Amino acid sequence: MDAAPVTERLRAIKSPEEVALLRRAIAITEDAMAATFAQLAVGTTEVQVSQALSREMEQRGAPGGGLVQFGPSSALPHGGPAGPKLERETGVLIDCGCRVGGYTSDITRTTWFGDHPPDEWMATSPSISSRATRPGSSPAWCSRSSRGSISSESSGSG
């Protein structure tokens, strides 16, 4: 017997306690990401930044971690550490989450490490996800839409 129709309805509606756990996981993740971005330094590796991220989450009371990617590899979703050391004037991506009371956050953020982001970075980074995100949109739809926008804009058709 397929229990999906029953369990999907139960998973879709969260109790106030479940919402509080989700919000706590999100807050820990956002705070840990901000602290990790603030620690970026020339010469650190993706692995070192990932370890710092995990420590920041642990210090806030939740196990977690994630992927860190620099430069061109930051454009590849769900890639792994490639081993380059961080240099000025490069993009940095962190894709991570933590677990609180059985509920997991999953957040991806990018930042420019340096003082002079290229025009392409400024033209696409702040606007793509806001254009793709609409009230009631599923996370999967937003992700696909953002990737489609990036492809269109980078090819000159967006």
N, C-alpha and C positions, 0 to 999 in steps of 0.2 A: 504494500500500500504506500502510495506517495503522500508523505506528510507535508510537503512543501506548501500547499495552500493554507494549512493551519499555521505552520511556523512562520511563513512570510508575513502573515497578518500580525502575529505576535511580535515579531521583530520590528515592524514598521511603527508601532506605537510604543513610545518610551514613557516610563513612569518618571515622576519628578526626581527620584533618586538616580535613575539611569541617566537622565539629562545632566544632572550635577556631576556624575562621574565623567561623562563625555566632555563637559566644559572644563573640568579639572585637567583631563588629559590634553586638551587643546591648549589651555593656558600654560601648562608645563612645557609643551612642545614649542610654543611661540616664544616663551621666555628663554628656553635653552638655546633656540636658534639665534635669537638676538644676542645673547651672551657669546655664542660661538662666533658669529659674524664679527663681533667687536674684538675678538682675539686674533683675527686673521693677521698673519705676518709673512713677509717675504721669506721664502725658503722652507716654509712648512709643507708637508706632504698632505695629500688627500687622506691618507690613513691617520695621520696625526690630528687633523681637524676632526675626523670622524670619532676618534677616541676622546677628544675634548668635548664633543657634542654628547657622547654617552655619559661622560662625567657630569656635565651640566644637568642632564636629566636625572641622574642618580642623586645629585645634590638637592634636587627639587622633590625627591621622594618617589620617583617612578623609574622602572627599568625601561630603557629605550636606546635608540640609536638610528643610524641611517647611512645613506650614501652621500658622499661628498665628491663633487667633480669640478675640475678646473678647466678653463679654456674651452677648446673645441669639444672635449668630451662632455661638457655641461649641456650640450645640445642633444645628447643621446639619452632618451628616457630610460631609467632603470639600468644604467650602465654600472660598471664597477670601477674601483680605483685603478687609474692607469699609471700612477707612479710619478707624475711630474711634480716638481716643487712649485709652489705658488710664486708668481711674479706680479709686479705691478701691472696695471692696465689689462686686467683679464676678468672674465666672468666667473662667478663661483655659484654652484648650485648645491643646495642641501635638500635632500628628500628623506624625511624621517618621521618618526612617531614614537609614542610611548604608550604604556599600558597602565591603566588605573582601574582597579576593581573589575577586571575582565573586559574593559572597553578600551579600544585602541584609537589613537589619533593618527592621521596620515596627512602630512603637510609638506608641500614643496615650495621653496623660495629660492630666488636668485638675487644676486647683488653684483655690482661692479666693484672690483677691488682696484681702486686707483682714482685718479682725479679727472680723467678725460675719456668717458665712454664714447664709443663711436656713434655716429648718427643712427646707424642701423639698430643699435642697442636701445637708444632713446626712443626711436620710432615704434619699436615693437614691444619691448618689455612691459611698460606700464599699461598698455592699452589692450593687449590681446585677451587676457583672462577677463577683464571687465566687459569686453564686447561679447565674449562667449558665454558669460554667466548671466542667467536670467532667473527670476524667482520661479521656483518649482522645477528647475532643471536638475537632472541627475548628474552626479559627479562624472560618470562615464561620458555623458553627452558633452559636458563642459570640456573635458580633456580632449575628446575627439575634435571638438570645434576649435579649441586653441591650437592644436597641432595643424589643423587645416588652414587656419589663419596664418600660421608661421610659414607653411609651405607656399601659400598664395603670395604673401608679402615678400618672401625671399626670392620668388621667381618673377616678381614685378607685376603680378596680376591682381594683387589685393589692394 
